[in-house]
Amino acid sequence: MSLYLDIEKDLGSFRLKVKLEAGDETLALLGASGCGKSLTLKCIAGIETPDKGRIVVDDTVLFDSEAKINLSPQQRRTGLMFQSYALFPNMTVLQNINTGANREPDKAKRKAAVEAIMDSFGISELSNRYPHQLSGGQQQRVALARIMVSAPKILLLDEPFSALDSHLRFQLERELRNAIHDFGKTVVLVSHDRDEVFRMSDSIAVMDMGQVHRFGKKAEVFSSPMTRKAAILTGCKNISAIERLGDDTVYATDWNIPLKVKSIPEGANAVGIRMHDIVPGMGENAFRCTVVEEIENPFSYSIMLRVSEHPGDSLIGWEVDKARWHSMRADEITINLPAEAILLLED
């Protein structure tokens, strides 16, 4: 299976302009609320109509503005799971899942398919309950079972874990990964949670204000976000504007320090370094820093630092595990920003 997406839609405050391709994999749309992620899903599903463009799933054209093709949501065979799960409140679990099997005209086959999917999702014993009698995790299983029994060509997941607590989210992530593996087709996942996206996806499209800032395999996107927006959305908290000093040297103006880097791509006007990539001690980019603040996390500290000799306007954050910090705690420390860990970014 495959997805080809090239669409535009005027939203007033910004213009949605998304061009992506995906194979038999999980593609995550990562971005803040209101950036156009969910709207992109709705355009694929046929709930929203782009102003122009083309959407193709497995060689079936779902939408083509030039060819005047715009299949109905029913014709598209997409499986869209909303944040709220959208179960019918006046129907039992069995009745809800039956609505997903109504494409099958043979009653016996339809019954067998519903029983099989309920058994595979472990919800057979819930068949006579109503949605309000189910936990959040049970509701998600029912919603996913209703989608899967319809034999969708593509699976669309809109913030599937947003309503769950952290423990249940971890458990259901595992279940959903197994369901995605069994599905074996294209899955598009919408999320604002970078950790969730990293665990669940194969490829990532980082979105902001309707635009794709970075698209690629997840390891590539996190190791080389390329833009300031993509770096922020993938969790980089240390970012500074730069001035170029040479072929491999820049001046980080927000921190007031020179930095050796591996290379300077054309258009780069900022650097970033992830908090966990900073190391204590001497090195190529070593600086003596004053400890401004210790922020305690469950299993680590976020140490906020200011360069001692030539303090800049912005602090540098360093994440260090508790045992290590307890062993070296001081008012001043030397840190090193390894050249290979520095991200070169553009706006």
Secondary structure by P-SEA (a helix, b strand, c coil): cbbbbbbccccccbbbbbbbccccbbbbbcccccccaaaaaaaaaccccccbbbbbccccccccccccccccccccbbbbbcccccccccccaaaaaaaaacccccaaaaaaaaaaaaaaaccccccccccccccaaaaaaaaaaaaaaacccbbbbccccccccaaaaaaaaaaaaaaaaaaccbbbbbbccaaaaaacccbbbbbccccccccccaaaaaaccccaaaaaaacccbbbbbbbccccbbbcccccccccccccccccccccccccccccccccbbbbbbbcbbbbcccccbbbbccccccccbbbbbbbcaaaaaaccccbbbbbbcccccccccc
